[in-house]
Amino acid sequence: MNYIAVQKEPFDIAAEQNALRADNPGIGAVVTFAGLMRDMNEGDQVSSMTLEHYPGMTEKALAEIVEEADQRWDLLGIRVIHRVGELNPMDPIVLVAVASAHRGEAFRACEFVIDYLKTRAPFWKKEKTPEGERWVDARHSDDEAEQRWQR
């Protein structure tokens, strides 16, 4: 069963993993990626970050990514949760959890989902630094990670 959420509230990683694997004895692997807010970016101290998104469009983009992962690998469920609003260092930002019968499928699909999420989902980040606020540009390394999955 797949689940996608864009929310302001924090999430509990263990509870989300348990929800993903609930009542399915066929699951042999759950691979989870949790992205956390750091207090540094590009060598600068970051005290907080505001994440914005385009409601409706963001969820649609995430659903398309999850659907593509389902088509590529033999999966038993995916959960994607992405937070928006104001975040502080150490706050969880994003969770991607993937269940499958075997670990290889789950590892590859989890990495694929986060790589595509970073480049295809419409989120915008504004950081607060001692010098003021600034928008965060897309990273070249994220584009390179996405390219690995091109067929």
Number of C-alpha atoms within 10 A of each C-alpha: 12 17 15 17 16 17 13 14 12 15 17 10 18 10 9 19 20 11 13 22 22 11 9 11 8 12 18 14 19 23 20 22 17 15 15 15 18 17 17 13 12 7 7 12 15 21 16 19 24 17 19 15 17 11 11 9 12 19 19 14 16 23 18 15 20 28 14 14 23 16 10 13 14 15 21 21 20 28 21 26 21 25 23 20 14 15 21 18 15 11 16 21 23 22 25 25 28 31 30 23 16 15 16 13 20 27 19 16 27 25 21 20 23 24 21 22 23 16 17 16 19 17 17 15 18 16 22 18 17 9 9 8 14 12 13 13 9 12 10 9 10 15 15 12 17 19 12 10 12 6 4
